[in-house]
Amino acid sequence: MMKHCYIEDLSRCVGEEVTIKGWLHNRRSSGKVQFLLVRDGSGIVQCVAAEREFPKELYSRIEHLPLESSIIVTGNVREDKRAPGGYEISLTSAQVVAEAQEYPITKKEHGVGFLMQYRHLWLRGRKQHALLKIRSRLVKSIYDFFFSRGFVLIDTPILTPAACEGTTTLFNVDYFGDKAFLTQSGQLYLEAAAASFGRVFCFGPTFRAEKSKTRRHLTEFWMVEPEVAYLELPGLIELAENFVCHIVKDILKNCQKELEILERDTAPLEKVEPPFPRITYSEAAQILKEAGQNFQFGTDFGGQDETLISKRFEKPVMVTHYPASVKAFYMKRDPNNPDLALCLDVLAPEGFGEIIGGSQREDDLSALEQRINEYNLPQEAFQWYLDVRRYGTFPHSGFGLGIERTLAWISGAEHIRECIPFPRMLYKIYP
């Protein structure tokens, strides 16, 4: 029985006869020789099928085999610098597992709308494959960062009884006759867990019913959120900075091949080292004014505003002390200026916008009760949250990092919809 080998491991199989199980990615012929590009999920390898080595009927079938057909090939591995991946397999046998129908995605240019309709097939494309390989590594890097620093993973609910980030972007769900919502964030639950474990994080899908069609928005996206007891804003800034540097460095080290496939210029990423530039909201607003932007001071930044601000810097820029009126109810106010929140946004360079949003949390019970009233939120839904302040309140801070926006920045993807396997956007829920 031949040795089953994954394409990514061929370097350890030179001179051996191996079996590859995969799909026909492409093919070309030269006289009585077929050059088959076979992929198996771990890579692509060129397989050479000489007519003299095969039964006539099988060779003819291989010669006319449709792309994306399932195939098992066996042959001898040899090094060839000219071949994709640097290795080639001289075939001794082949088995067609299933012939594919005519593949709808061809070499011609297709519009994004068409490709999104076939997202389940488009995932097989080299660039889409590379993007999601980087995403997988990004997730691992996130876990490595927090676990290596003593954080405890807390799985927070998907179904919640109340809003976290604002009531206008909630997805309503009937919960056995009661009203519930798809989560906007696991943060409130993490604050309770931080009182038990000190350093915690959650990682999972979040949902925002934003009627936005920009390249930066999804209605379902994945977010990692750390929360740390006794951490105040300066410490949160340092944590966010170290976190971003860690994941970028890890991707540069471990995803070189994928970044090359995406034709990503890595020079800007190589500059991502501490310290990051730090500016206040007021200083960011001044940048917009100098750029001739018609920005109303006291309002939140839009996507174009974030782009203009971030393009002033070669590294991610950390913007702090936004007006409290444009931020969430749970953010602690600046004791030196109660009109400002002790908050932080991290804007990625090259125009990719906000990748991190966070703050020091309000730890004073009466102040938090007042905020809930000011934001017209139902007090009864937050009694458990207020208990965290009633029974041993403590200063604490945290942030959320959006995986898809971060991946778009690191990979240079034009649109966030390619940074998640099956995107959910306004008017898009198929497939």
Secondary structure, DSSP 8 states (H G I E B T S, - for coil): --EE--GGGGGG-TTSEEEEEEEEEEEEEETTEEEEEEE-SS-EEEEEEEGGGS-HHHHHHHHT--TT-EEEEEEEEEE-TTSGGGEEEEEEEEEEEE-----S--SS---HHHHHHTHHHHTTSHHHHHHHHHHHHHHHHHHHHHHTTT-EE----SEESS-SS-GGG--EEEETTEEEEE-S-SHHHHHHHHHHHSEEEEEEEEE------STT--SEEEEEEEEEET--HHHHHHHHHHHHHHHHHHHHHH-HHHHHHTT---HHHHT--S---EEEHHHHHHHHHHTT----TTS---HHHHHHHHTT-SS-EEEE--BGGGS-TTB-EETTEEEEE-EEEEEETTTTEEEEEEEEB---HHHHHHHHHHTT--GGGGHHHHHHHHTT---EEEEEEEHHHHHHHHHT-S-GGGGSSS--BTTB---
